[in-house]
Amino acid sequence: MKTTILVFLLFISSIYSQNIDFSLNAVDEQNLYVHSRNIANSSMLWLAGNINTPESSGKALYIKYSQSSLLKKINNNHWVLPNLQFGLMPSNNLMLSGNFFGMHLKKDILQISGGGIHYLGGENQDWVVAFQKSALNGLNDFRLVSTSLSVNKRVKKSFYYYFLGIGSCDFSFTSYFDSSELPKKFDRSLTYLKLEVLIPYKDFDLNFSSNISSKNQLFQLGLAKGF
């Protein structure tokens, strides 16, 4: 019962993020395209997170809640972004993941939807290859679809694990904003480095992670529960 209540409270807290503003109407016309690419690049780092697990976890279902902070400001704010992910393990080396939740923002009601597949390989299943596709829907000014592929190496220490990896994201940005300076659609790719520290504690996995690219840096604090 305590676990159910905790998961419910985390889900409720994830849908309210009042300081995030995805709107484009406050940006100067000549900076609109650069600003849109900045939003897209930063959003890709946010959506590229995956669920890493300890070795031989034996769990069939994972739920992960996290809060991410971007180093560089967007619309004069440091964005703090929630995420809620689910992972289903049909076998001990395969995970099917999904993220389906919404957020009430100042000017938008944003829906995040997506799914992916994670394959664990190597002698001790300490290599993780993750493929994910996610979409941002419900925004007034644009829609963003992101596809990411990453490779991570899990290393065990005395009481924790750390993961090192590299990833690549592609996005498709479709604009609804009326401006001659902003294309109706544009695509872009981004390469990033991944670092995560995972600490198992009782029935939970506490993780600290970062996705680092040349465009922005994302830092994340997360909590995962296996069932």
Backbone as a ProteinNet text record, in pm:
[ID]
protein_1_A
[PRIMARY]
MKTTILVFLLFISSIYSQNIDFSLNAVDEQNLYVHSRNIANSSMLWLAGNINTPESSGKALYIKYSQSSLLKKINNNHWVLPNLQFGLMPSNNLMLSGNFFGMHLKKDILQISGGGIHYLGGENQDWVVAFQKSALNGLNDFRLVSTSLSVNKRVKKSFYYYFLGIGSCDFSFTSYFDSSELPKKFDRSLTYLKLEVLIPYKDFDLNFSSNISSKNQLFQLGLAKGF
[TERTIARY]
81.7	0	86.1	194.4	282.2	344.6	384.8	444.2	343.5	219.7	115	89.1	84.1	62.3	177.1	300.9	417.9	415.3	388.7	382.8	273.4	158.9	47.9	86.1	150.7	191.3	295.2	388.7	487.7	421.9	321.9	251.3	177.4	110.3	37.7	133.5	248.1	343.1	403.5	408	472.6	390.4	261.8	179.6	172.4	237.8	235.4	377.2	401.8	533	510.4	481.8	432.9	540.4	667.3	773	826.8	770.4	818.3	732.9	798.8	726.5	782.3	706.4	747.3	705.1	641.2	585.5	696	662.6	757.7	724.7	609.8	564.5	640.1	723.2	798.9	939.3	968.8	1102.3	1104.8	1215.1	1231	1228.8	1171	1152.3	1283.6	1390.3	1517.4	1584.7	1542.8	1601.4	1511.2	1402.5	1300.9	1351.7	1422.3	1471.3	1576	1669.6	1772.8	1709.3	1612.1	1543.9	1467.2	1403.2	1329.7	1423.5	1538.9	1636.2	1688.7	1704.3	1749.5	1648.1	1519.8	1414.3	1415.9	1429.2	1428.5	1549.3	1669.4	1789.8	1778.6	1728	1714.8	1607.9	1498.2	1391.8	1439.3	1526.1	1578.3	1658.8	1740.9	1817.4	1724.6	1613.8	1514.7	1447.5	1407.7	1334.3	1424	1556.9	1649.7	1681.3	1623.9	1651.1	1592.7	1661.8	1612.5	1621.4	1564.1	1563	1678.9	1778.6	1886.7	1857.7	1901.6	1870.4	1998	1995.9	2108.1	2114.2	2224.8	2237.3	2146.6	2094.4	2011.4	1899.9	1828	1723.5	1604	1571	1461.5	1324.2	1313.7	1186	1120.4	987.1	914.3	866.9	852.2	799.2	877.1	909.1	975.5	894.3	889.6	834.2	940.5	969.9	1074	1018.3	1038	1002.9	1131.3	1143	1264.7	1233.1	1325.3	1321.7	1452.8	1442.9	1560.6	1573	1696.3	1723.3	1821.9	1790.5	1878.5	1968.2	2096.2	2193.4	2168.4	2142.4	2122.6	1976.8	1955.6	1820.7	1748.7	1617.2	1529.3	1414.6	1387.6	1287.3	1313.8	1443.4	1488.6	1460.5	1439.3	1415.9	1503.5	1545.9	1608.5	1495.9	1481.9	1371.5	1397.1	1294.9	1294.9	1181.8	1217.3	1123.2	1101.8	977.2	949.8	946.1	957	942.7	890.2	803.9	747.5	758.5	834	861.1	821.7	786.3	750.7	838.2	878.5	957.5	904.8	875.9	827	933.9	973.3	1080.2	1021.3	995.5	944.3	1049.7	1178.2	1287.7	1396.3	1500.4	1601.5	1699.1	1688.6	1779.3	1705.4	1575.4	1496.8	1396.9	1390.6	1293.6	1217.7	1085.1	999.9	959.5	985.7	964.4	857.5	803.8	704.9	701.1	665.3	641.5	516	414.7	284.4	234.5	242.2	192.4	170.8	112.8	85.5	131.5	140.7	180.4	92.8	52.4	-18.5	84.6	101.3	196.5	121.5	197.3	134.6	40.7	83.9	8.2	-30.7	14.2	-11.1	-49.8	-113.1	-133.2	-57.9	56.5	150.7	129.8	125.5	121	248.7	309.2	428.4	390.9	423.7	395.7	513.4	541	652.5	675.3	767.4	801.5	938.3	990.2	1123.3	1153.4	1273.3	1320.1	1464.5	1495.8	1628.8	1679.3	1796.5	1856	1980.3	1988.3	2102.2	2186.8	2313.5	2401.4	2535	2624.1	2754.1	2755.2	2872.4	2888.7	2802.6	2796.3	2716.3	2597.8	2557.8	2449	2474.7	2600.1	2638.4	2650.8	2609.6	2597	2448.8	2408	2267.6	2255.2	2179.7	2149.8	2002.9	1976.9	1840.2	1797.5	1678.3	1616.9	1482.9	1458.4	1334.7	1282.6	1151.3	1086.3	979.5	981.4	888.1	836.3	720	658.2	603.4	617.2	555.2	433.3	314.8	190.2	115.9	23.3	-60.3	-5.9	108.8	165.6	99.3	83	18.1	104.2	237.3	324.2	394.5	409.5	482.1	456.9	501.9	503.5	643.7	690.9	826.7	825	891.8	908.4	1057.5	1096.5	1237.8	1264.1	1376.4	1419.8	1562.7	1588.1	1721.9	1772	1903.8	1971.7	2095.5	2110.1	2224.2	2283	2410.9	2482.8	2547.5	2521.8	2573.1	2646.2	2748.5	2824.2	2800.1	2755.6	2731.8	2854.5	2897.7	3013.2	2969.8	2995.8	2956.8	3070.1	3037.4	3128.9	3077	3126.9	3094.8	2945.6	2883.2	2740.9	2658.7	2719.7	2649	2698.3	2629.6	2667	2684.5	2771.3	2771.4	2766.1	2706	2684.7	2752.7	2829.5	2892	2842.6	2810.9	2759.8	2760.5	2714.8	2703	2571.4	2511.4	2383.4	2372.2	2274.3	2245.9	2095	2053.3	1911	1884.3	1768.6	1716.7	1579.5	1549.5	1417.2	1356.2	1223.5	1145.4	1059.8	1079.1	1010.7	909	780.4	673.7	613.6	623.2	579.4	435.4	359.5	227	231.1	352	369.3	380.1	309.4	305.9	422.7	527.4	645.7	722	766.7	846.6	989	1031.3	1166.5	1177.9	1064.6	1066	1007.2	1086.9	1032.8	917	826.3	714.2	760.6	873.5	927.1	1077.8	1150.3	1294	1338.3	1449.8	1504.9	1646.9	1689	1823	1868.7	2001.7	2059.6	2148.8	2165.3	2244.6	2311.2	2440.8	2514.6	2539.9	2528.2	2545.2	2616.5	2676.9	2740.2	2649.5	2652.6	2567.4	2652.9	2614	2676.8	2567.4	2566.3	2464.6	2525	2485.6	2520.2	2391	2383.5	2263.4	2295.9	2215.6	2236.5	2112.9	2120.4	2006.9	1991.3	1867.4	1839.1	1705.6	1711.9	1593.5	1521.3	1396.8	1321	1328.5	1412.8	1418.2	1558.3	1566.1	1693.5	1700.2	1793.6	1815.6	1920.7	1894.1	1991.3	2014.1	2140.9	2184	2246	2201.2	2250.3	2264.7	2335.7	2355.4	2366.8	2300.6	2318	2384.9	2499.1	2580.5	2602.3	2565.8	2590.6	2657	2689.4	2750.3	2647.9	2518.2	2412.1	2358.2	2356.2	2304.3	2346.4	2327.7	2358.2	2237.4	2201.3	2086.7	2133.6	2082.3	2113.5	1982.9	1986	1861.2	1876.9	1772.3	1760.7	1637.4	1653.1	1541.5	1528.5	1409.3	1380.4	1302.4	1352.2	1287.8	1246.2	1134.6	1082.6	1052.1	1105.3	1077.7	972.2	893.7	784.9	797.9
-120.6	0	127.1	127.4	244.3	272.6	164.7	181.6	239.5	191.2	241	389.5	429.5	570.3	656.4	608.1	683.8	703.1	596.3	605.8	702	697.3	787.1	933	961.3	1098.6	1149.4	1063.8	1104.4	1134.4	1053.8	1077.2	1210.4	1240.1	1366.4	1484.5	1472.9	1584.3	1605	1501.5	1513.3	1593.6	1614	1680.5	1831.5	1882.8	2026.9	2082.7	2165.6	2227.2	2368.5	2458.2	2589.4	2682.3	2655.6	2746.9	2716.7	2618.8	2581.5	2650.8	2711.9	2785.4	2746.4	2669.5	2626.4	2726.1	2834.4	2926	2999.8	3041.7	3111.2	3259.4	3303.8	3439.6	3549.2	3512.8	3615	3635	3568.5	3571.8	3667.2	3741.8	3830	3749.1	3809.1	3738.9	3684.9	3764	3722.1	3609.4	3588.6	3482.8	3360	3359.1	3255.8	3117.1	3106.5	2976.6	2920.4	3004	2959.7	2918.1	2996.6	2964.6	2832	2807.3	2682.5	2562.1	2577	2468.1	2443.6	2551.7	2538.4	2461.2	2492	2418.1	2271.2	2245.6	2107.6	2029.2	2089.4	2021.7	1987.1	2080.3	2058.1	1954	1957.5	1859.6	1719	1707.5	1576.1	1515.2	1595.8	1545.1	1495.9	1566.8	1528.3	1395.6	1378.1	1259.3	1137.4	1158	1048.2	962.9	993	914.1	773.8	676	539.1	479	360.4	293.2	194.3	222.4	127.5	50.7	-74.6	-161.2	-225	-266.2	-345.6	-481.6	-550.6	-682.7	-783.2	-878.2	-987.4	-935.9	-835.8	-775.9	-869.4	-947.6	-1042.3	-978.5	-851.7	-781.1	-784.6	-790.4	-795.6	-657.6	-565	-432	-327.1	-216.4	-103.2	24	106.2	241	338.9	438.1	535.2	676.6	751.8	893.7	973.9	1083	1164.4	1312.1	1393.6	1537.5	1576.7	1649.6	1689	1840.7	1887.6	2031	2058.1	2159.7	2199.6	2313.1	2303.6	2402.3	2539.9	2544.1	2671.7	2715.4	2845.3	2899.2	2895	2876.1	2885.9	2977.4	3077	3179	3240	3262.8	3326.8	3244.9	3114.3	3026.5	2902.3	2853.9	2722.4	2619.2	2541.9	2446	2327.9	2289.6	2167.1	2080.9	1966.1	1883.7	1748.8	1708.9	1576	1470.2	1347.5	1236.3	1115.1	1041.1	919.1	810.2	705.1	597.9	462.4	372.4	236.1	140	32.4	-69.5	-208.1	-285.1	-422.3	-516.3	-615	-707.9	-845.1	-878.1	-1011.1	-1119.9	-1081.2	-1175	-1101.6	-1174.7	-1112.1	-1024.7	-1019.1	-932.6	-839.1	-821.3	-735.9	-654.9	-525.2	-438.6	-358.5	-354.3	-269.5	-150.1	-29.9	88.6	179.4	265.4	362.3	481.9	596.4	715.1	784.8	786.2	841.8	924.5	1056	1143.1	1282.5	1370.2	1505.7	1607.5	1733.3	1842.8	1964.1	2031.2	2157.6	2270	2342.9	2453	2585.2	2693.8	2825.6	2847.4	2806.8	2836.2	2711.9	2595.5	2473.4	2359.6	2259.9	2132.8	2029.3	1989.6	1908.4	1760.2	1679.3	1534.3	1473.3	1385.5	1313.5	1168.1	1115	974.3	914.4	789.7	726.2	584.8	518.1	381.8	346.1	235.7	195.3	52	11	-123.6	-114.8	-189.8	-192.9	-336.9	-355.4	-489.5	-492.7	-594.5	-613.5	-727.4	-699.8	-799.8	-805.3	-888.4	-906.8	-1025.3	-1059.3	-1177	-1168.3	-1048.2	-1028.5	-935.9	-927.2	-837.7	-694.6	-652.4	-519.9	-417	-454.3	-358.2	-336.6	-211	-177.5	-95.4	-147.5	-74.6	-34.6	96.4	147.5	226.5	194.2	269.1	322	452.6	512.6	615.3	628.1	730.8	797.7	931.2	1006	1126.9	1173.7	1289.7	1384.4	1514	1619.7	1668.4	1648.5	1688.8	1788	1862.4	1953.6	2093.7	2122.5	2257.3	2345.9	2473.2	2566.3	2599.3	2604	2657.8	2552.9	2430.3	2329.5	2190.8	2091.6	1951.3	1897	1814.7	1762.5	1611.1	1541.6	1396.7	1367.2	1288.4	1261.1	1111.3	1072.9	933.2	925	836.7	828	684.2	670.5	541.5	560.7	478.1	492.8	356.4	358.4	239.2	272.8	189.8	215	92.5	118	12.2	21.6	-89.2	-92.7	-147.2	-76.4	-117.8	-123.5	-234.6	-250.5	-212.7	-133.1	-101.2	-164.5	-120.8	-188.6	-188.9	-71.6	-65.1	9.2	39.3	112.8	69.1	118.9	95.2	229.7	232.6	349.9	304.7	391.2	364.4	474.7	435.1	528.2	495.5	599.1	569.7	688.8	662.8	766.2	744	852.1	840.7	939.8	915.1	1003.8	1022.2	1146.9	1179.7	1243.7	1214.2	1283.5	1338.7	1457.3	1511.3	1570.2	1575.9	1640.9	1746.7	1871.4	1986.1	2038.3	2032.3	2082.1	2206.7	2318.6	2446.5	2479.6	2532.2	2588.6	2741	2795.3	2938.3	3013.1	3121.1	3198	3295.4	3257.1	3341.8	3304	3404.7	3380	3338.1	3360.5	3326.6	3183.7	3116.9	2983.5	2884.5	2785.7	2684.1	2608.4	2562.6	2484.6	2350.4	2300.6	2175.1	2172.1	2125.1	2104.4	1988.5	1926.3	1810.3	1842.7	1767.6	1790	1666.6	1650	1540.3	1595.8	1518.2	1561.2	1439.2	1451.9	1347.4	1391.8	1298.9	1334.7	1222.1	1257.5	1161.9	1138	1014.6	977.3	930.5	973.3	926.6	909.4	793	767.8	689.1	725.6	650.5	596.4	465.6	399.6	336.2	368.2	316	238.1	105.2	27.9	53	80.7	101.5	37	-73.4	-151.3	-191.6	-147.7	-187.9	-85.9	17.4	125.2	137.4	200.5	233.7	385.2	445.8	590	616.4	709	733.6	882	913.3	1047.7	1035.5	1117.9	1102.7	1237.7	1234	1354.9	1317.2	1395.6	1389.3	1518.6	1507.7	1624.8	1632.8	1746.8	1771.9	1907.8	1943	2073.8	2186.7	2152.8	2253.9	2283.5	2182.2	2200.8	2081.2	2093.1	1984.5	1961.3	1834	1797.4	1714.1	1747.8	1674	1619.7	1492.6	1426	1352.2	1361.8	1283.1	1195.9	1064.2	974.7	866.4	808.4	700	593.3	469.2	359.1	251.1	186.4	78.6	-40.9	-157.6	-279.8	-363.7	-435.6	-519	-661.5
0	0	0	79.4	84.7	-51.9	-120	-252.8	-351	-344.9	-434	-410.5	-283.7	-250.4	-300.9	-283.3	-329.3	-479.9	-553	-698.9	-742	-675.8	-708.6	-684.7	-571	-541.1	-640.6	-680.6	-779.7	-912.7	-949.9	-1075.2	-1072	-961.5	-949.6	-958	-891.2	-892.4	-1029.3	-1111.4	-1242.6	-1342.2	-1315.3	-1416.2	-1396.5	-1292.4	-1268.2	-1276.6	-1375.8	-1396.2	-1447.4	-1358.7	-1397.7	-1454.1	-1432.6	-1475.4	-1614.6	-1681.6	-1814.8	-1919.8	-2017.7	-2121.4	-2258	-2333.4	-2467.4	-2575.4	-2539.4	-2639.3	-2714.7	-2836.8	-2922.9	-2941.3	-2891.9	-2923.4	-2849.4	-2749	-2676.4	-2735.1	-2845.5	-2904.5	-3023.1	-3035.7	-3151.3	-3280.5	-3384.9	-3511.9	-3567.4	-3558.9	-3617.7	-3539	-3413.3	-3330.2	-3318.6	-3391.5	-3373.9	-3412.4	-3521.4	-3567.8	-3471.2	-3428	-3333.1	-3201	-3155.7	-3030.3	-3040.3	-3152.9	-3171.9	-3170.9	-3232.5	-3230.4	-3089.1	-3011.3	-2872.9	-2789.6	-2806	-2736.1	-2776.8	-2906.6	-2955.9	-2904.5	-2909.4	-2861.3	-2713.1	-2633.6	-2489.7	-2460.2	-2534.7	-2515.1	-2549.8	-2649	-2685.4	-2571.6	-2503.7	-2390.3	-2279.4	-2261.2	-2159.9	-2196.4	-2320.4	-2362.3	-2383.7	-2383.7	-2412.7	-2290.2	-2174.1	-2054.9	-2063.9	-2005.2	-2006.9	-1866.7	-1848.7	-1719.3	-1714.4	-1630.6	-1606.5	-1478	-1471.6	-1359	-1304.4	-1176.8	-1124.2	-1193.3	-1176.9	-1237.9	-1166.9	-1243.5	-1190.1	-1100.3	-1148.5	-1065.7	-1047.6	-1149.6	-1139.3	-1133.2	-1167.7	-1164.2	-1302	-1303.8	-1430.2	-1474.4	-1379.4	-1410.1	-1333.2	-1401.2	-1336.2	-1360	-1257.4	-1269.5	-1222.1	-1303.8	-1270	-1279.3	-1172.8	-1172.4	-1157.4	-1231.8	-1224.5	-1244.7	-1197	-1220.8	-1286.3	-1397.6	-1474.2	-1477	-1468.2	-1474.5	-1587.5	-1669.5	-1779.7	-1734.3	-1770.8	-1724.7	-1785.6	-1917.6	-1985.4	-1977.6	-1964.9	-1954.3	-2089.5	-2081.3	-2197.5	-2159.4	-2242.2	-2208.5	-2071.2	-2043.6	-1919.4	-1794	-1809.1	-1694.7	-1703.4	-1586.3	-1579.6	-1571.7	-1676.1	-1680.6	-1586.6	-1513	-1433.4	-1486.4	-1542.9	-1618.2	-1549.7	-1528.7	-1472.6	-1582.3	-1541.1	-1635	-1559.3	-1623	-1565.8	-1670.5	-1639.2	-1734.9	-1677.5	-1767.1	-1731.3	-1810.7	-1747.9	-1816.2	-1785.9	-1889.5	-1876.8	-1930.7	-1848.8	-1887.4	-1916.6	-2043.9	-2078.5	-2063.4	-2062.2	-2038.1	-1960.9	-1917.3	-1832.6	-1909.7	-2042.1	-2118.3	-2214.3	-2190.8	-2279.6	-2197.9	-2225.4	-2160.3	-2265.1	-2250.2	-2331.9	-2246.1	-2293.9	-2212.1	-2271.9	-2188	-2233.3	-2140.7	-2194.5	-2111.4	-2162.2	-2076.1	-2111	-1993	-2005.3	-1899.3	-1956.8	-1877.3	-1921.7	-1820.2	-1864.4	-1776.2	-1802.6	-1695.8	-1706.2	-1698.3	-1807.2	-1812.5	-1806.5	-1813.8	-1809.2	-1927.1	-2047	-2168.3	-2247.6	-2205.6	-2281.5	-2187	-2243.1	-2175.1	-2258.5	-2210.1	-2286.6	-2256.7	-2363.5	-2348.1	-2404.5	-2326.5	-2368.6	-2389.3	-2504.4	-2532.5	-2607.3	-2579.7	-2648.3	-2600.3	-2665.2	-2629.5	-2681.4	-2632	-2676	-2638.8	-2671.7	-2642	-2593.4	-2486.9	-2428.7	-2431.3	-2487.1	-2493.2	-2405.4	-2317.8	-2229.1	-2283.2	-2312.8	-2370.4	-2298.9	-2347.8	-2285.5	-2191.4	-2141.2	-2055.3	-1929.5	-1868.7	-1747.8	-1773.9	-1897.2	-1938.4	-1890.3	-1904.5	-1856.7	-1969.3	-2090.8	-2200.4	-2228.4	-2235.4	-2256.4	-2384.8	-2481	-2603.7	-2597.8	-2603.8	-2586.4	-2709.2	-2759.1	-2869.1	-2820.5	-2838.6	-2790.5	-2890.1	-2894.1	-2975.2	-2890.5	-2885.5	-2802.2	-2878.8	-2837.4	-2902	-2797.5	-2826.3	-2745.5	-2822.5	-2765.1	-2828.7	-2739.2	-2800.2	-2723.7	-2708.7	-2768.7	-2762.9	-2867.7	-2835.1	-2927.7	-3049.4	-3029.9	-3134.6	-3219.8	-3169	-3247.1	-3190.8	-3267	-3224.1	-3247.6	-3155	-3163.4	-3149	-3241.7	-3235.3	-3226.7	-3127.7	-3102.3	-3108	-3172.1	-3178.6	-3127.5	-3031.2	-2971.7	-2971.1	-2983.7	-2975.7	-2889	-2785.3	-2695.3	-2660.2	-2624.5	-2579	-2445.1	-2342.6	-2208.2	-2155.6	-2077.4	-2010.9	-1860.2	-1799.9	-1655	-1583.3	-1478.2	-1397.7	-1251.1	-1184.1	-1044.9	-951.7	-850.5	-742.7	-614.2	-499.4	-374.5	-342.1	-346.7	-311.8	-416.9	-529.8	-633.8	-770.9	-873.2	-1012.8	-1081.8	-1180.1	-1267	-1412.8	-1493.9	-1635.8	-1716.5	-1815.5	-1908.3	-2048.4	-2125.9	-2259.1	-2350.8	-2470.8	-2573.3	-2646.4	-2690.1	-2759.1	-2873.2	-2957.4	-3069.5	-3080.2	-3103	-3115.5	-3250.7	-3305.7	-3423.3	-3386.5	-3434	-3406.6	-3532	-3529.3	-3633.3	-3565.9	-3604.1	-3544.7	-3646.3	-3610.6	-3696.9	-3633.4	-3703	-3646.8	-3686.4	-3588.3	-3614.5	-3605.8	-3583.8	-3558.5	-3691.5	-3703.5	-3827.4	-3832.2	-3905.2	-3918.3	-4044.2	-4117.8	-4237.7	-4202	-4076.2	-4032.5	-3980.7	-3961.4	-3905	-4004.8	-4049.1	-4141.2	-4077.4	-4160.5	-4109	-4054.1	-4103.1	-4051.4	-4073.3	-3972.8	-3990.2	-3901.6	-3942.2	-3871.9	-3825.8	-3724.8	-3673.5	-3595.1	-3582.7	-3505.3	-3395.6	-3290.3	-3175.8	-3112.8	-3082.1	-3012	-2868.1	-2774.9	-2634.1	-2558.8	-2446.4	-2356.7	-2236.5	-2184.4	-2072	-1953.6	-1835	-1711.4	-1607.2	-1542.5	-1439.7	-1324.9	-1204.1	-1083.5	-1025.2	-1001.8	-950.4	-815.9	-714.4	-579.4	-536.7	-528.7	-477.3	-326.7	-285.3	-143.1	-110.2	-34.4	-1.2	-129.9	-150.2	-268.2	-381.3	-367.4	-465.7	-524.4	-641.3	-703.9	-718.9	-649.2	-658.8	-764.2	-856	-961.9	-985.1	-1012.5	-1050.2	-1188.9	-1282.7	-1418.9	-1487.8	-1599.5	-1678.5	-1825.9	-1911.1	-2056.5	-2099.8	-2164.6	-2196.7	-2347	-2404.6	-2546.2	-2560.9	-2682.8	-2707.7	-2697.5	-2696.3	-2695.6	-2555.9	-2470.5	-2335.5	-2251.2	-2119.7	-2027.8	-1938.4	-1920.9	-1839.7	-1721.4	-1602.9	-1481	-1423.8	-1382.7	-1344.7	-1211.8	-1130.1	-1007.7	-1021.6	-1005.7	-1030.2	-923.4	-918.1	-825.9	-901.7	-898.5	-969.8	-872	-902.9	-819.5	-908.5	-869.2	-942.8	-873.5	-954.3	-900.4	-954.8
[MASK]
+++++++++++++++++++++++++++++++++++++++++++++++++++++++++++++++++++++++++++++++++++++++++++++++++++++++++++++++++++++++++++++++++++++++++++++++++++++++++++++++++++++++++++++++++++++++++++++++++++++++++++++++++++++++++++++++++++

